């Protein structure tokens, strides 16, 4: 039994429509999360961020972020008194913003702070350190891989 060319065209058209409907269904059920909900306001503030990064790059000694076995160690520059160091450390999880959290900076007398990674989910984290010392603000970022 031979299939006519009209039947083949109709079958091709029906398969195409079914394929498009499947794609629409799959794409509509995808979870789309933004990096931040108020991205427009963040964009307007980005010049301040650039200024902080430039100030950070001009420091004689940089903030050290060291990934240790069960913790992350932050060593702030020696040129600042530990009492003058303040700010926040934001742990950003690119794959799931619901897992993000922030820690306030409380440097000890050696200008260090240790954050335990025991409760971290394995994978990639982005550490964003927004800090100030002696009245000037600074900003550092580092990618952290937790195994």
MIFITOR-407212 format. One record per atom (N, C-alpha, C): z, y, x; atom name. Coordinates in Angstrom, 2 decimals. Atoms other than C-alpha are relative to their C-alpha. Layout:
N
<site c3="Z" c2="Y" c1="X" atom="CA"/>
...
//
This chain:
147
<site c3="0.00" c2="-1.17" c1="0.84" atom="N"/>
<site c3="0.00" c2="0.00" c1="0.00" atom="CA"/>
<site c3="0.00" c2="1.24" c1="0.89" atom="C"/>
<site c3="0.15" c2="-1.23" c1="-0.75" atom="N"/>
<site c3="-1.10" c2="3.32" c1="1.38" atom="CA"/>
<site c3="0.71" c2="1.13" c1="-0.72" atom="C"/>
<site c3="-0.66" c2="-1.17" c1="0.57" atom="N"/>
<site c3="0.96" c2="6.47" c1="0.90" atom="CA"/>
<site c3="-0.95" c2="1.17" c1="0.14" atom="C"/>
<site c3="0.95" c2="-1.12" c1="-0.02" atom="N"/>
<site c3="-1.13" c2="9.49" c1="-0.03" atom="CA"/>
<site c3="0.56" c2="1.17" c1="0.80" atom="C"/>
<site c3="-0.42" c2="-1.16" c1="-0.79" atom="N"/>
<site c3="-1.04" c2="12.70" c1="1.98" atom="CA"/>
<site c3="0.88" c2="0.94" c1="-0.80" atom="C"/>
<site c3="-0.85" c2="-0.84" c1="0.85" atom="N"/>
<site c3="0.53" c2="14.57" c1="-0.96" atom="CA"/>
<site c3="1.43" c2="-0.50" c1="-0.03" atom="C"/>
<site c3="-1.34" c2="0.59" c1="-0.01" atom="N"/>
<site c3="3.46" c2="12.16" c1="-1.03" atom="CA"/>
<site c3="0.68" c2="0.24" c1="1.34" atom="C"/>
<site c3="-0.55" c2="-0.25" c1="-1.33" atom="N"/>
<site c3="3.95" c2="12.57" c1="2.73" atom="CA"/>
<site c3="0.47" c2="1.44" c1="0.14" atom="C"/>
<site c3="-0.38" c2="-1.42" c1="-0.05" atom="N"/>
<site c3="4.02" c2="16.37" c1="2.41" atom="CA"/>
<site c3="1.26" c2="0.23" c1="-0.83" atom="C"/>
<site c3="-1.17" c2="-0.15" c1="0.86" atom="N"/>
<site c3="6.52" c2="16.16" c1="-0.46" atom="CA"/>
<site c3="1.24" c2="-0.59" c1="0.67" atom="C"/>
<site c3="-1.12" c2="0.64" c1="-0.68" atom="N"/>
<site c3="8.74" c2="13.75" c1="1.51" atom="CA"/>
<site c3="0.48" c2="0.86" c1="1.17" atom="C"/>
<site c3="-0.36" c2="-0.87" c1="-1.12" atom="N"/>
<site c3="8.63" c2="16.03" c1="4.56" atom="CA"/>
<site c3="0.74" c2="1.24" c1="-0.50" atom="C"/>
<site c3="-0.64" c2="-1.19" c1="0.57" atom="N"/>
<site c3="9.53" c2="19.06" c1="2.42" atom="CA"/>
<site c3="1.41" c2="-0.34" c1="-0.49" atom="C"/>
<site c3="-1.32" c2="0.40" c1="0.51" atom="N"/>
<site c3="12.43" c2="17.21" c1="0.76" atom="CA"/>
<site c3="0.96" c2="-0.27" c1="1.16" atom="C"/>
<site c3="-0.85" c2="0.24" c1="-1.18" atom="N"/>
<site c3="13.78" c2="16.03" c1="4.15" atom="CA"/>
<site c3="0.40" c2="1.32" c1="0.67" atom="C"/>
<site c3="-0.30" c2="-1.31" c1="-0.57" atom="N"/>
<site c3="13.55" c2="19.60" c1="5.46" atom="CA"/>
<site c3="1.08" c2="0.72" c1="-0.81" atom="C"/>
<site c3="-0.98" c2="-0.65" c1="0.87" atom="N"/>
<site c3="15.49" c2="20.98" c1="2.46" atom="CA"/>
<site c3="1.36" c2="-0.67" c1="0.14" atom="C"/>
<site c3="-1.27" c2="0.73" c1="-0.18" atom="N"/>
<site c3="18.15" c2="18.26" c1="2.82" atom="CA"/>
<site c3="0.62" c2="0.36" c1="1.35" atom="C"/>
<site c3="-0.49" c2="-0.39" c1="-1.32" atom="N"/>
<site c3="18.46" c2="19.09" c1="6.54" atom="CA"/>
<site c3="0.60" c2="1.39" c1="0.00" atom="C"/>
<site c3="-0.51" c2="-1.38" c1="0.08" atom="N"/>
<site c3="18.90" c2="22.80" c1="5.82" atom="CA"/>
<site c3="1.31" c2="0.03" c1="-0.77" atom="C"/>
<site c3="-1.23" c2="0.04" c1="0.79" atom="N"/>
<site c3="21.53" c2="22.07" c1="3.16" atom="CA"/>
<site c3="1.15" c2="-0.62" c1="0.80" atom="C"/>
<site c3="-1.04" c2="0.60" c1="-0.85" atom="N"/>
<site c3="23.45" c2="19.83" c1="5.58" atom="CA"/>
<site c3="0.47" c2="1.01" c1="1.05" atom="C"/>
<site c3="-0.38" c2="-1.01" c1="-0.98" atom="N"/>
<site c3="23.36" c2="22.57" c1="8.25" atom="CA"/>
<site c3="0.84" c2="1.09" c1="-0.63" atom="C"/>
<site c3="-0.78" c2="-1.03" c1="0.69" atom="N"/>
<site c3="24.60" c2="25.17" c1="5.75" atom="CA"/>
<site c3="1.40" c2="-0.51" c1="-0.28" atom="C"/>
<site c3="-1.31" c2="0.57" c1="0.30" atom="N"/>
<site c3="27.44" c2="22.88" c1="4.69" atom="CA"/>
<site c3="0.86" c2="-0.10" c1="1.26" atom="C"/>
<site c3="-0.76" c2="0.14" c1="-1.25" atom="N"/>
<site c3="28.49" c2="22.15" c1="8.29" atom="CA"/>
<site c3="0.41" c2="1.36" c1="0.55" atom="C"/>
<site c3="-0.30" c2="-1.31" c1="-0.55" atom="N"/>
<site c3="28.29" c2="25.78" c1="9.42" atom="CA"/>
<site c3="1.00" c2="0.77" c1="-0.85" atom="C"/>
<site c3="-0.96" c2="-0.70" c1="0.87" atom="N"/>
<site c3="30.22" c2="27.07" c1="6.40" atom="CA"/>
<site c3="1.42" c2="-0.55" c1="0.18" atom="C"/>
<site c3="-1.31" c2="0.60" c1="-0.18" atom="N"/>
<site c3="33.08" c2="24.70" c1="7.24" atom="CA"/>
<site c3="0.54" c2="0.15" c1="1.42" atom="C"/>
<site c3="-0.47" c2="-0.25" c1="-1.36" atom="N"/>
<site c3="33.35" c2="25.78" c1="10.89" atom="CA"/>
<site c3="1.08" c2="1.06" c1="-0.02" atom="C"/>
<site c3="-1.07" c2="-0.98" c1="-0.11" atom="N"/>
<site c3="36.55" c2="27.63" c1="11.80" atom="CA"/>
<site c3="-0.42" c2="1.04" c1="1.05" atom="C"/>
<site c3="0.39" c2="-1.08" c1="-0.90" atom="N"/>
<site c3="35.59" c2="30.98" c1="13.33" atom="CA"/>
<site c3="1.21" c2="0.90" c1="0.20" atom="C"/>
<site c3="-1.14" c2="-0.85" c1="-0.30" atom="N"/>
<site c3="38.48" c2="32.72" c1="15.06" atom="CA"/>
<site c3="-0.43" c2="1.09" c1="0.96" atom="C"/>
<site c3="0.30" c2="-1.13" c1="-0.87" atom="N"/>
<site c3="38.19" c2="36.14" c1="16.61" atom="CA"/>
<site c3="1.04" c2="0.05" c1="1.11" atom="C"/>
<site c3="-0.95" c2="-0.16" c1="-1.08" atom="N"/>
<site c3="39.82" c2="36.96" c1="19.92" atom="CA"/>
<site c3="1.16" c2="0.86" c1="-0.47" atom="C"/>
<site c3="-1.03" c2="-0.85" c1="0.59" atom="N"/>
<site c3="41.72" c2="39.68" c1="18.10" atom="CA"/>
<site c3="-0.49" c2="0.47" c1="-1.36" atom="C"/>
<site c3="0.39" c2="-0.42" c1="1.35" atom="N"/>
<site c3="41.77" c2="40.73" c1="14.47" atom="CA"/>
<site c3="-0.45" c2="1.46" c1="-0.04" atom="C"/>
<site c3="0.34" c2="-1.43" c1="0.01" atom="N"/>
<site c3="41.62" c2="44.46" c1="15.21" atom="CA"/>
<site c3="-0.81" c2="0.36" c1="1.25" atom="C"/>
<site c3="0.82" c2="-0.17" c1="-1.20" atom="N"/>
<site c3="38.86" c2="44.34" c1="17.80" atom="CA"/>
<site c3="-0.54" c2="1.42" c1="0.15" atom="C"/>
<site c3="0.54" c2="-1.36" c1="-0.11" atom="N"/>
<site c3="37.55" c2="47.83" c1="16.96" atom="CA"/>
<site c3="1.02" c2="0.94" c1="0.64" atom="C"/>
<site c3="-1.05" c2="-0.84" c1="-0.59" atom="N"/>
<site c3="40.87" c2="49.51" c1="17.76" atom="CA"/>
<site c3="0.21" c2="-0.37" c1="1.47" atom="C"/>
<site c3="-0.14" c2="0.44" c1="-1.39" atom="N"/>
<site c3="41.14" c2="47.43" c1="20.94" atom="CA"/>
<site c3="-1.13" c2="0.56" c1="0.87" atom="C"/>
<site c3="1.15" c2="-0.53" c1="-0.73" atom="N"/>
<site c3="37.66" c2="48.59" c1="21.98" atom="CA"/>
<site c3="0.22" c2="1.47" c1="0.36" atom="C"/>
<site c3="-0.25" c2="-1.42" c1="-0.25" atom="N"/>
<site c3="38.71" c2="52.23" c1="21.66" atom="CA"/>
<site c3="1.06" c2="0.21" c1="1.08" atom="C"/>
<site c3="-1.07" c2="-0.11" c1="-1.00" atom="N"/>
<site c3="41.76" c2="51.61" c1="23.88" atom="CA"/>
<site c3="-0.41" c2="-0.58" c1="1.36" atom="C"/>
<site c3="0.38" c2="0.71" c1="-1.21" atom="N"/>
<site c3="39.77" c2="49.80" c1="26.56" atom="CA"/>
<site c3="-0.06" c2="0.89" c1="1.24" atom="C"/>
<site c3="0.01" c2="-0.89" c1="-1.16" atom="N"/>
<site c3="39.46" c2="52.87" c1="28.81" atom="CA"/>
<site c3="1.38" c2="0.03" c1="0.67" atom="C"/>
<site c3="-1.34" c2="0.08" c1="-0.58" atom="N"/>
<site c3="43.24" c2="52.77" c1="29.26" atom="CA"/>
<site c3="0.15" c2="-1.28" c1="0.83" atom="C"/>
<site c3="-0.04" c2="1.28" c1="-0.71" atom="N"/>
<site c3="42.86" c2="49.13" c1="30.29" atom="CA"/>
<site c3="-0.74" c2="0.11" c1="1.34" atom="C"/>
<site c3="0.78" c2="-0.18" c1="-1.23" atom="N"/>
<site c3="40.20" c2="50.07" c1="32.86" atom="CA"/>
<site c3="0.81" c2="0.81" c1="1.01" atom="C"/>
<site c3="-0.83" c2="-0.82" c1="-0.89" atom="N"/>
<site c3="42.52" c2="52.74" c1="34.30" atom="CA"/>
<site c3="1.13" c2="-0.83" c1="0.61" atom="C"/>
<site c3="-1.08" c2="0.87" c1="-0.50" atom="N"/>
<site c3="45.35" c2="50.19" c1="34.61" atom="CA"/>
<site c3="-0.53" c2="-0.96" c1="1.06" atom="C"/>
<site c3="0.60" c2="0.94" c1="-0.96" atom="N"/>
<site c3="43.05" c2="47.72" c1="36.38" atom="CA"/>
<site c3="-0.33" c2="0.71" c1="1.30" atom="C"/>
<site c3="0.31" c2="-0.77" c1="-1.21" atom="N"/>
<site c3="41.88" c2="50.41" c1="38.81" atom="CA"/>
<site c3="1.26" c2="0.31" c1="0.80" atom="C"/>
<site c3="-1.27" c2="-0.25" c1="-0.69" atom="N"/>
<site c3="45.50" c2="51.35" c1="39.60" atom="CA"/>
<site c3="0.52" c2="-1.28" c1="0.66" atom="C"/>
<site c3="-0.45" c2="1.28" c1="-0.54" atom="N"/>
<site c3="46.30" c2="47.67" c1="40.11" atom="CA"/>
<site c3="-0.79" c2="-0.35" c1="1.26" atom="C"/>
<site c3="0.83" c2="0.31" c1="-1.17" atom="N"/>
<site c3="43.39" c2="47.24" c1="42.54" atom="CA"/>
<site c3="0.32" c2="0.89" c1="1.19" atom="C"/>
<site c3="-0.34" c2="-0.92" c1="-1.08" atom="N"/>
<site c3="44.65" c2="50.21" c1="44.58" atom="CA"/>
<site c3="1.36" c2="-0.30" c1="0.64" atom="C"/>
<site c3="-1.30" c2="0.33" c1="-0.56" atom="N"/>
<site c3="48.06" c2="48.63" c1="45.21" atom="CA"/>
<site c3="-0.15" c2="-0.64" c1="1.38" atom="C"/>
<site c3="0.02" c2="0.61" c1="-1.33" atom="N"/>
<site c3="48.83" c2="47.68" c1="48.81" atom="CA"/>
<site c3="0.25" c2="-1.50" c1="-0.10" atom="C"/>
<site c3="-0.34" c2="1.41" c1="0.20" atom="N"/>
<site c3="50.33" c2="44.39" c1="47.63" atom="CA"/>
<site c3="-0.22" c2="-0.32" c1="-1.48" atom="C"/>
<site c3="0.33" c2="0.36" c1="1.39" atom="N"/>
<site c3="49.09" c2="42.63" c1="44.48" atom="CA"/>
<site c3="1.08" c2="-0.89" c1="-0.62" atom="C"/>
<site c3="-0.84" c2="0.94" c1="0.74" atom="N"/>
<site c3="51.05" c2="40.81" c1="41.81" atom="CA"/>
<site c3="-0.52" c2="-1.41" c1="0.28" atom="C"/>
<site c3="0.39" c2="1.39" c1="-0.25" atom="N"/>
<site c3="51.04" c2="37.11" c1="42.69" atom="CA"/>
<site c3="0.38" c2="-0.84" c1="-1.21" atom="C"/>
<site c3="-0.25" c2="0.93" c1="1.10" atom="N"/>
<site c3="50.73" c2="34.56" c1="39.89" atom="CA"/>
<site c3="-0.25" c2="-1.39" c1="0.56" atom="C"/>
<site c3="0.08" c2="1.30" c1="-0.67" atom="N"/>
<site c3="51.47" c2="31.09" c1="41.24" atom="CA"/>
<site c3="0.27" c2="-1.10" c1="-1.01" atom="C"/>
<site c3="-0.14" c2="1.15" c1="0.90" atom="N"/>
<site c3="50.94" c2="27.93" c1="39.20" atom="CA"/>
<site c3="0.75" c2="-1.09" c1="0.75" atom="C"/>
<site c3="-0.79" c2="1.05" c1="-0.62" atom="N"/>
<site c3="53.73" c2="25.54" c1="40.16" atom="CA"/>
<site c3="-0.02" c2="-1.24" c1="-0.89" atom="C"/>
<site c3="0.06" c2="1.28" c1="0.73" atom="N"/>
<site c3="54.36" c2="21.98" c1="38.95" atom="CA"/>
<site c3="0.40" c2="0.14" c1="-1.47" atom="C"/>
<site c3="-0.47" c2="-0.09" c1="1.38" atom="N"/>
<site c3="56.37" c2="22.83" c1="35.81" atom="CA"/>
<site c3="0.26" c2="1.43" c1="-0.42" atom="C"/>
<site c3="-0.25" c2="-1.40" c1="0.32" atom="N"/>
<site c3="56.29" c2="26.62" c1="35.79" atom="CA"/>
<site c3="-1.10" c2="0.88" c1="0.59" atom="C"/>
<site c3="0.87" c2="-1.03" c1="-0.57" atom="N"/>
<site c3="54.37" c2="29.78" c1="36.53" atom="CA"/>
<site c3="0.92" c2="1.05" c1="0.61" atom="C"/>
<site c3="-0.85" c2="-0.96" c1="-0.70" atom="N"/>
<site c3="55.91" c2="32.12" c1="39.09" atom="CA"/>
<site c3="-0.75" c2="1.31" c1="0.18" atom="C"/>
<site c3="0.56" c2="-1.34" c1="-0.14" atom="N"/>
<site c3="55.24" c2="35.86" c1="39.04" atom="CA"/>
<site c3="0.79" c2="0.71" c1="1.09" atom="C"/>
<site c3="-0.65" c2="-0.74" c1="-1.08" atom="N"/>
<site c3="55.99" c2="37.78" c1="42.25" atom="CA"/>
<site c3="-0.59" c2="1.40" c1="0.00" atom="C"/>
<site c3="0.44" c2="-1.38" c1="0.09" atom="N"/>
<site c3="55.79" c2="41.54" c1="41.83" atom="CA"/>
<site c3="0.03" c2="0.65" c1="1.38" atom="C"/>
<site c3="0.10" c2="-0.64" c1="-1.32" atom="N"/>
<site c3="54.89" c2="43.86" c1="44.77" atom="CA"/>
<site c3="1.33" c2="0.53" c1="0.50" atom="C"/>
<site c3="-1.24" c2="-0.45" c1="-0.64" atom="N"/>
<site c3="57.65" c2="44.74" c1="47.24" atom="CA"/>
<site c3="0.20" c2="1.51" c1="-0.07" atom="C"/>
<site c3="-0.11" c2="-1.45" c1="0.00" atom="N"/>
<site c3="56.90" c2="48.45" c1="46.94" atom="CA"/>
<site c3="0.76" c2="0.54" c1="-1.22" atom="C"/>
<site c3="-0.71" c2="-0.44" c1="1.21" atom="N"/>
<site c3="58.65" c2="48.56" c1="43.53" atom="CA"/>
<site c3="1.40" c2="-0.60" c1="-0.04" atom="C"/>
<site c3="-1.36" c2="0.46" c1="0.23" atom="N"/>
<site c3="62.35" c2="48.30" c1="42.76" atom="CA"/>
<site c3="0.00" c2="-0.93" c1="-1.21" atom="C"/>
<site c3="0.03" c2="0.98" c1="1.10" atom="N"/>
<site c3="63.07" c2="45.30" c1="40.52" atom="CA"/>
<site c3="0.49" c2="0.60" c1="-1.32" atom="C"/>
<site c3="-0.48" c2="-0.65" c1="1.23" atom="N"/>
<site c3="64.89" c2="47.58" c1="38.04" atom="CA"/>
<site c3="-1.08" c2="0.82" c1="-0.69" atom="C"/>
<site c3="1.03" c2="-0.86" c1="0.59" atom="N"/>
<site c3="61.78" c2="49.70" c1="37.51" atom="CA"/>
<site c3="-1.16" c2="-0.80" c1="-0.60" atom="C"/>
<site c3="1.10" c2="0.84" c1="0.49" atom="N"/>
<site c3="59.52" c2="46.74" c1="36.61" atom="CA"/>
<site c3="0.28" c2="-0.42" c1="-1.44" atom="C"/>
<site c3="-0.13" c2="0.36" c1="1.42" atom="N"/>
<site c3="58.98" c2="46.26" c1="32.86" atom="CA"/>
<site c3="-1.39" c2="-0.31" c1="-0.55" atom="C"/>
<site c3="1.28" c2="0.29" c1="0.62" atom="N"/>
<site c3="56.28" c2="45.04" c1="30.53" atom="CA"/>
<site c3="0.00" c2="-1.34" c1="-0.70" atom="C"/>
<site c3="0.13" c2="1.28" c1="0.70" atom="N"/>
<site c3="54.95" c2="41.88" c1="28.92" atom="CA"/>
<site c3="-0.98" c2="-0.92" c1="0.72" atom="C"/>
<site c3="0.92" c2="1.03" c1="-0.48" atom="N"/>
<site c3="53.28" c2="38.64" c1="29.95" atom="CA"/>
<site c3="-0.51" c2="-0.71" c1="-1.24" atom="C"/>
<site c3="0.60" c2="0.61" c1="1.19" atom="N"/>
<site c3="50.87" c2="37.42" c1="27.29" atom="CA"/>
<site c3="-0.75" c2="-1.26" c1="0.42" atom="C"/>
<site c3="0.68" c2="1.26" c1="-0.26" atom="N"/>
<site c3="49.79" c2="33.78" c1="27.36" atom="CA"/>
<site c3="-0.99" c2="-0.22" c1="-1.14" atom="C"/>
<site c3="1.08" c2="0.05" c1="0.99" atom="N"/>
<site c3="46.44" c2="33.60" c1="25.56" atom="CA"/>
<site c3="-0.69" c2="-1.36" c1="0.09" atom="C"/>
<site c3="0.66" c2="1.32" c1="0.09" atom="N"/>
<site c3="45.00" c2="30.26" c1="24.43" atom="CA"/>
<site c3="-1.36" c2="0.20" c1="-0.65" atom="C"/>
<site c3="1.32" c2="-0.28" c1="0.57" atom="N"/>
<site c3="41.20" c2="30.72" c1="23.97" atom="CA"/>
<site c3="-0.40" c2="-0.93" c1="-1.14" atom="C"/>
<site c3="0.44" c2="0.96" c1="1.02" atom="N"/>
<site c3="40.78" c2="27.58" c1="21.86" atom="CA"/>
<site c3="0.79" c2="0.10" c1="-1.30" atom="C"/>
<site c3="-0.83" c2="-0.09" c1="1.21" atom="N"/>
<site c3="43.59" c2="28.39" c1="19.38" atom="CA"/>
<site c3="0.93" c2="1.20" c1="0.09" atom="C"/>
<site c3="-0.83" c2="-1.20" c1="-0.08" atom="N"/>
<site c3="44.96" c2="31.93" c1="18.97" atom="CA"/>
<site c3="1.39" c2="-0.16" c1="-0.62" atom="C"/>
<site c3="-1.32" c2="0.23" c1="0.60" atom="N"/>
<site c3="47.86" c2="30.55" c1="16.91" atom="CA"/>
<site c3="1.02" c2="-0.45" c1="1.04" atom="C"/>
<site c3="-0.90" c2="0.48" c1="-1.06" atom="N"/>
<site c3="49.31" c2="29.13" c1="20.15" atom="CA"/>
<site c3="0.38" c2="1.11" c1="0.98" atom="C"/>
<site c3="-0.32" c2="-1.11" c1="-0.89" atom="N"/>
<site c3="49.44" c2="32.54" c1="21.89" atom="CA"/>
<site c3="1.48" c2="0.37" c1="-0.12" atom="C"/>
<site c3="-1.37" c2="-0.53" c1="0.04" atom="N"/>
<site c3="52.85" c2="33.91" c1="22.85" atom="CA"/>
<site c3="0.18" c2="1.02" c1="1.11" atom="C"/>
<site c3="-0.27" c2="-1.09" c1="-0.94" atom="N"/>
<site c3="54.34" c2="36.82" c1="24.77" atom="CA"/>
<site c3="1.43" c2="-0.12" c1="0.51" atom="C"/>
<site c3="-1.32" c2="0.01" c1="-0.64" atom="N"/>
<site c3="57.26" c2="36.97" c1="27.22" atom="CA"/>
<site c3="0.22" c2="1.38" c1="0.59" atom="C"/>
<site c3="-0.34" c2="-1.28" c1="-0.62" atom="N"/>
<site c3="59.02" c2="40.18" c1="28.23" atom="CA"/>
<site c3="0.29" c2="-0.21" c1="1.49" atom="C"/>
<site c3="-0.24" c2="0.10" c1="-1.44" atom="N"/>
<site c3="59.16" c2="40.83" c1="31.96" atom="CA"/>
<site c3="1.46" c2="0.37" c1="0.28" atom="C"/>
<site c3="-1.37" c2="-0.27" c1="-0.47" atom="N"/>
<site c3="62.65" c2="40.58" c1="33.44" atom="CA"/>
<site c3="0.10" c2="-0.55" c1="1.42" atom="C"/>
<site c3="0.05" c2="0.42" c1="-1.40" atom="N"/>
<site c3="62.25" c2="40.41" c1="37.20" atom="CA"/>
<site c3="1.41" c2="-0.04" c1="0.59" atom="C"/>
<site c3="-1.30" c2="0.09" c1="-0.67" atom="N"/>
<site c3="65.19" c2="39.29" c1="39.32" atom="CA"/>
<site c3="0.01" c2="0.90" c1="1.24" atom="C"/>
<site c3="-0.13" c2="-0.90" c1="-1.16" atom="N"/>
<site c3="66.39" c2="41.00" c1="42.51" atom="CA"/>
<site c3="-1.08" c2="-0.24" c1="1.05" atom="C"/>
<site c3="1.11" c2="0.29" c1="-0.93" atom="N"/>
<site c3="63.58" c2="39.31" c1="44.47" atom="CA"/>
<site c3="-1.35" c2="0.39" c1="-0.59" atom="C"/>
<site c3="1.21" c2="-0.44" c1="0.72" atom="N"/>
<site c3="61.04" c2="40.83" c1="42.02" atom="CA"/>
<site c3="-0.85" c2="-1.19" c1="-0.45" atom="C"/>
<site c3="0.72" c2="1.18" c1="0.49" atom="N"/>
<site c3="60.14" c2="37.38" c1="40.69" atom="CA"/>
<site c3="0.44" c2="-0.33" c1="-1.42" atom="C"/>
<site c3="-0.32" c2="0.54" c1="1.32" atom="N"/>
<site c3="60.02" c2="35.83" c1="37.25" atom="CA"/>
<site c3="-0.68" c2="-1.35" c1="-0.12" atom="C"/>
<site c3="0.54" c2="1.35" c1="0.16" atom="N"/>
<site c3="59.53" c2="32.17" c1="36.41" atom="CA"/>
<site c3="-0.04" c2="-0.34" c1="-1.48" atom="C"/>
<site c3="0.18" c2="0.42" c1="1.40" atom="N"/>
<site c3="58.14" c2="30.93" c1="33.08" atom="CA"/>
<site c3="-0.32" c2="-1.49" c1="0.02" atom="C"/>
<site c3="0.20" c2="1.45" c1="0.06" atom="N"/>
<site c3="58.41" c2="27.21" c1="32.32" atom="CA"/>
<site c3="-1.26" c2="-0.34" c1="-0.78" atom="C"/>
<site c3="1.22" c2="0.45" c1="0.68" atom="N"/>
<site c3="55.20" c2="25.42" c1="31.33" atom="CA"/>
<site c3="0.22" c2="-1.33" c1="-0.73" atom="C"/>
<site c3="-0.29" c2="1.28" c1="0.65" atom="N"/>
<site c3="56.96" c2="22.39" c1="29.79" atom="CA"/>
<site c3="-0.53" c2="-0.07" c1="-1.42" atom="C"/>
<site c3="0.41" c2="-0.01" c1="1.40" atom="N"/>
<site c3="56.09" c2="23.43" c1="26.24" atom="CA"/>
<site c3="-1.46" c2="0.42" c1="-0.20" atom="C"/>
<site c3="1.40" c2="-0.40" c1="0.09" atom="N"/>
<site c3="52.52" c2="24.48" c1="27.05" atom="CA"/>
<site c3="-0.85" c2="-1.20" c1="-0.41" atom="C"/>
<site c3="0.99" c2="1.03" c1="0.32" atom="N"/>
<site c3="49.68" c2="22.50" c1="25.53" atom="CA"/>
<site c3="-0.95" c2="-0.10" c1="1.19" atom="C"/>
<site c3="0.93" c2="0.19" c1="-1.12" atom="N"/>
<site c3="47.40" c2="21.00" c1="28.17" atom="CA"/>
<site c3="-1.32" c2="0.70" c1="-0.27" atom="C"/>
<site c3="1.28" c2="-0.67" c1="0.12" atom="N"/>
<site c3="44.26" c2="22.96" c1="28.83" atom="CA"/>
<site c3="0.00" c2="1.36" c1="0.67" atom="C"/>
<site c3="0.21" c2="-1.31" c1="-0.62" atom="N"/>
<site c3="43.10" c2="26.46" c1="29.71" atom="CA"/>
<site c3="0.83" c2="1.07" c1="-0.73" atom="C"/>
<site c3="-0.75" c2="-1.15" c1="0.50" atom="N"/>
<site c3="45.37" c2="29.50" c1="29.27" atom="CA"/>
<site c3="-0.45" c2="1.22" c1="0.81" atom="C"/>
<site c3="0.28" c2="-1.25" c1="-0.70" atom="N"/>
<site c3="44.64" c2="33.11" c1="30.16" atom="CA"/>
<site c3="1.30" c2="0.81" c1="0.00" atom="C"/>
<site c3="-1.24" c2="-0.77" c1="-0.14" atom="N"/>
<site c3="47.63" c2="35.04" c1="31.49" atom="CA"/>
<site c3="-0.38" c2="1.47" c1="0.13" atom="C"/>
<site c3="0.25" c2="-1.44" c1="-0.02" atom="N"/>
<site c3="47.56" c2="38.77" c1="30.76" atom="CA"/>
<site c3="1.34" c2="0.71" c1="0.24" atom="C"/>
<site c3="-1.25" c2="-0.67" c1="-0.36" atom="N"/>
<site c3="50.28" c2="40.77" c1="32.53" atom="CA"/>
<site c3="-0.22" c2="1.50" c1="-0.11" atom="C"/>
<site c3="0.06" c2="-1.45" c1="0.22" atom="N"/>
<site c3="50.65" c2="44.33" c1="31.23" atom="CA"/>
<site c3="1.37" c2="0.54" c1="0.41" atom="C"/>
<site c3="-1.30" c2="-0.39" c1="-0.53" atom="N"/>
<site c3="53.38" c2="45.90" c1="33.34" atom="CA"/>
<site c3="-0.02" c2="1.42" c1="0.54" atom="C"/>
<site c3="-0.12" c2="-1.34" c1="-0.57" atom="N"/>
<site c3="54.67" c2="49.20" c1="34.61" atom="CA"/>
<site c3="1.16" c2="0.03" c1="0.97" atom="C"/>
<site c3="-1.04" c2="-0.20" c1="-1.00" atom="N"/>
<site c3="56.76" c2="50.33" c1="37.54" atom="CA"/>
<site c3="-0.09" c2="1.43" c1="0.49" atom="C"/>
<site c3="-0.07" c2="-1.39" c1="-0.46" atom="N"/>
<site c3="57.88" c2="53.77" c1="38.67" atom="CA"/>
<site c3="-0.86" c2="0.94" c1="-0.84" atom="C"/>
<site c3="0.73" c2="-0.87" c1="0.90" atom="N"/>
<site c3="56.22" c2="55.34" c1="35.63" atom="CA"/>
<site c3="-1.50" c2="-0.21" c1="-0.05" atom="C"/>
<site c3="1.44" c2="0.28" c1="0.01" atom="N"/>
<site c3="52.76" c2="53.89" c1="36.32" atom="CA"/>
<site c3="-0.23" c2="-1.38" c1="-0.62" atom="C"/>
<site c3="0.29" c2="1.27" c1="0.66" atom="N"/>
<site c3="51.13" c2="51.13" c1="34.30" atom="CA"/>
<site c3="-1.09" c2="-0.76" c1="0.75" atom="C"/>
<site c3="0.91" c2="0.89" c1="-0.72" atom="N"/>
<site c3="49.24" c2="48.14" c1="35.72" atom="CA"/>
<site c3="-0.39" c2="-1.16" c1="-0.91" atom="C"/>
<site c3="0.47" c2="1.12" c1="0.81" atom="N"/>
<site c3="47.31" c2="45.15" c1="34.39" atom="CA"/>
<site c3="-0.62" c2="-1.07" c1="0.90" atom="C"/>
<site c3="0.57" c2="1.14" c1="-0.73" atom="N"/>
<site c3="46.52" c2="41.69" c1="35.80" atom="CA"/>
<site c3="-0.38" c2="-1.09" c1="-0.99" atom="C"/>
<site c3="0.40" c2="1.17" c1="0.78" atom="N"/>
<site c3="44.73" c2="38.65" c1="34.40" atom="CA"/>
<site c3="-0.23" c2="-1.16" c1="0.95" atom="C"/>
<site c3="0.29" c2="1.20" c1="-0.78" atom="N"/>
<site c3="44.52" c2="35.08" c1="35.64" atom="CA"/>
<site c3="-0.19" c2="-1.16" c1="-0.96" atom="C"/>
<site c3="0.22" c2="1.22" c1="0.76" atom="N"/>
<site c3="43.18" c2="31.81" c1="34.27" atom="CA"/>
<site c3="0.95" c2="-1.07" c1="0.53" atom="C"/>
<site c3="-0.95" c2="1.04" c1="-0.36" atom="N"/>
<site c3="45.74" c2="29.00" c1="34.25" atom="CA"/>
<site c3="-0.43" c2="-1.31" c1="-0.64" atom="C"/>
<site c3="0.33" c2="1.32" c1="0.52" atom="N"/>
<site c3="44.97" c2="25.30" c1="33.87" atom="CA"/>
<site c3="1.27" c2="-0.83" c1="-0.01" atom="C"/>
<site c3="-1.20" c2="0.82" c1="0.13" atom="N"/>
<site c3="47.89" c2="23.24" c1="32.55" atom="CA"/>
<site c3="-0.43" c2="-1.44" c1="-0.18" atom="C"/>
<site c3="0.35" c2="1.43" c1="0.07" atom="N"/>
<site c3="47.62" c2="19.50" c1="33.17" atom="CA"/>
<site c3="1.10" c2="-0.80" c1="-0.65" atom="C"/>
//
